[in-house]
Amino acid sequence: MEHHESAMREAMVRKENNEMGVAKGDGIGQLKGTIPAREYFRWHQSHRGCWGDKSFIKEFFRDNPSFRAKSFNNKSFSGKTFSKPTSK
């Protein structure tokens, strides 16, 4: 039963992340992912302060890729490039 619930939460998070894309809130920063409340509080209870640890968060998203948001690609700009004017 819990495995089924977990799969359903994962599917909901995946859908939410796809809809959000690389959303960015004013003054908040880039969306890294969406963590269901059940997972968040289970980890918080067993490992106090874990969500403040950047290496823990990196490992969490590595182990749970479905919770990760779409990554922001800095190389997505395809506009005209400008060159330095030449002097005559």
N, C-alpha and C positions, 0 to 999 in steps of 0.2 A: 504494500500500500504506500509506504513512504517513498519507494523508488518511483512509483507512478506520479505522486505529488511533486517530487523533485523534477521529474521530466516535464511536467506541466509548467512548473515555475520557470524552468530553463527556457521553454518555448515562449513563454510570455515575455521574458527578459530579452530574448533574441529579437522578438517582434518589436519591442519598445526601442531597443538599440538601433534597429534598422530604420524605424520612423524618426528617431532623434538624429541619426547621422552623426555629424561632428558638431552638434549644437554647442553653442557657447553663450553663457549668460553674462549680462553686464557685470563686470568686475569680479566674476567668479572664476573664469578660465575655461579650458577645454574639458569636455565630458570624457572621462576615462572609461566609464562603464556603469552598469546598473547592477546593484547587489540586492537580491531579495532580502527582506527583513529577517526571515528565518535564518538564513546563512549568516547575515551580519551579526545578529545577537548570539547565535551559537558560538561563533568564533570569539566574540567579545567576552562571553562568559568563561570560556576555557582559556583564553589568552588575553588578559586585560591589557589594553593599550596597543593591541596589534594593528588597529586601523590607523594609528599614527606612525607606523613604521613603514617607510617607503619600500624596503626590501620585501616585507611581508605582502604588501599590496601587489608588487610586481610578481611574486611567486603565486599569489592567489589568482591573478588573471592568467598567468601561464598555465596553471592547473585547471582553470575554468574559463576557457576561451569564449564560451557562449555568453559570458557576462560582460565581455569587453566590448566597448563601443567601436564603431568603425574608426579606423585611424585617420588622422588628418595628414594629407599629403601636401607638403610645401611645394612640390614640383608640379602642381596641377595648373599653374598659371601658363596660359598659352598665348598671351598677348604679344604685341610687337615689342621687340627689344630696341633700346636706344643706344646709339654709339656716339662717341665723342665727335663733335664737329671738327672738320679739318680746316685749317687756316690756309688762305690762298695768298 
